[in-house]
Amino acid sequence: MAITTSISTTSFSSCVGGEDYGMLTRKVQPVNVGIGKAVRSRPMMGNVNEGKGLFAPIVVVTRNIVGKKRFNQLRGKAIALHSQVITEFCKSIGADQKQRQGLIRLAKKNGERLGFLA
């Protein structure tokens, strides 16, 4: 098997000087690169707290027995009642709106950790 090599007759100085520029531009064709939309992962529809927390099994069993629609109605009423209790507590101790909102957020985080939002 014979290996052949080809040596360009163009000198380095002529390439640098730009004499071969026309030849280079004819050989290289522009490439159009399409930029697509960024692929965004779809949000999970499942509950991230499913099975986590001390009360999660009780919550899941109750939801399966009562049904999702009725369970969510009851859960909404319980959350609203709890928010009212927090609001009344804040009024009695003289806490402002920002502190009240902080207590409601804290209650939600604690509910997630305990499994009430499973």
N, C-alpha and C positions, 0 to 999 in steps of 0.2 A: 504494500500500500504506500503510495507516494503522497507526501504532504507538500502542497504548493502554497506559496505565500505571494501576495501581490504587494508591491511597494508603490506607493503613490508618487507620481513624478512631480507633484506640486510641492514647492518648497514652503518651509514654515513662514518665511517672510511674505510670500504672496498670500498666504491664508490670513495672516495678521493684517496685511495691507488691505484686504477686502476684495481681492480680485476674484475669489471663488464664491462670493456672497450670492450671486445670481444662481450659481449651480446648486448651492445649499438650499435656497428657498424653493427651487423647483422640485427637489427631491422630497422635502418635508411638506406634508399636507397638514393643514390645520385640523385639529380634532375637536369636535364639539362635545363637551362633557355636560350632560344634563344634571342639574342639581335637583334631586327629589326632595320631597317633604320629609321632615324628620319623623321617624317612626316613634310614636308614643305608646307606651304600654297601656292597655286598657285597665281601668280600675277594677279591683276585685269586688264582686257583688256579695261575697260571703262576709260574715262577721269576723273581724280579726280577733275578737275576744272569745270566740267559740271554744269552750272547754277550758278556759283559763279562769282561775279564781276559785275561792272556797264555795261560793253559792252557784257557780255556773251549772253544775249538773241539775240542781233543783230548778233553775230558770229554764234550762233546755227541756226538761221533762214537762214542766208546766206549759210551756209554749206548744209542745207537741200535743198535749191533752186539750188545751183550750182552743188552739188554732192561732195562726199567725196574726190574722186581722184583729181578733178580739184581744189577743195578748198585747199587741201594740197599742190598742186603745187604753187598756188598763195601765200599761207602762207609762203612756203619756199623761194619764190622770195622776199617777203616783209622782211623776217628776214635777208636774205642775204644783201639786200639793206640797212637795218638799221645797220647791222654790218659794212658795208662799210662807212656809215656816221660816225659812232663812231670811226672807224679807222682813217678817214681823220681828224676828230676833234682832236684826240690824236696826230696826226702828227703836226697839226698846233699849239698846245700848248706845244709840246715837252714832252708828257707823254710817259713813257716806256711801254714795253709789259705787265708787270704785272698790271699796272694801267688800260691799255686798256682792259685786260681780266676781271678785276673787274667791269668796266663799262658795259661790255657786260652781265655779270652775273646779275648786278643790273637791266639792261633793261629787262632781262628775268623774274626776280622776279616781277618787276612792271607790266609786261604784264600779268603774272598769276593773280596778285591781281586785275587788272582792268577787267579781263575776256577775254583778247584777245586770250588766249590759251585754251578757252573752247571748 
